[in-house]
Amino acid sequence: MIASPPFVPSLQIEVSRVRVIQSVVLGRRYALQASTDGRIWTNAGPVFIATDEGITNEFNTDLTSQLFRVQETQ
């Protein structure tokens, strides 16, 4: 095997998963929402009632948006 000519080493970073950590109030109803532009939001899962004050969700970055928010709902 013949090596390539000398070159400057480099690296690349690829993120494959994102962890979304929500701080919520027990017993209240919430929707975790995602957006690609910060204007149009869609639910990233079903509306839920908080059974813990800290809720963590993980998403594959190629299947979801870049922006998240948690909204209290009625």
N, C-alpha and C positions, 0 to 999 in steps of 0.2 A: 504494500500500500504506500502510495506517495502522498505526503502531507501537502496541504494547500500552502500558498505563499504566506508569509507572516501578515497578520492583520491585527487591528485593535480589538480586544475582546469586548463583547457587549452582552447585555441581558435584556430580557423582556419580562414583564409581569402580566399575568392574566388572572383576573379574579373570577372565580366560578360560582361562588355563593355569597350571599349577603345575609347577615343576621339583623333582624329588626326587633329591638327591645322596647316594649311599651310599658309605661308606668300609668296604671289606671286605678280607679276607685272600685272596691269590691261591690258587687251587686248591681253596678250600673251597666248599661247596654252600649256597646261600641261597634264601630266598623273600622277596620284597617283598610286604608285606601292607598292606591298607587296612581302615579301619573308620569307621563313622559315629558310634559311641558309645564307643569305647575298650574295649569288652568282647568284642564279636564281630568276629573278624578273618577276612578272606578274602584269598586270593592275588590280587595285582594283575597277575599275569602268571605265566608258567611258572617253576618252580624252576630255578635256574641255577648253574653253577660259575663262580666269579669268574676272569676272564681279565685283569683289571686291578684295581688297588687303589681306583680311583675310578670308579663307575658312575653315570651320570645317565639318568633317565627323565623324560619330560614327559607330562602328562595334561591333558585338557580338564577344567576344574573342574565342568562340568555332567554329566560322565560318571563321576565318581569321588568318593571319600569325602574327608573333611577331614583324617583322621589316617592316618599311614603309619608303618610300622616295618619293619626288616629282621631276619629271624630266620635263624640258622644251622640247617640241617637235616642229617639223616643220609642 
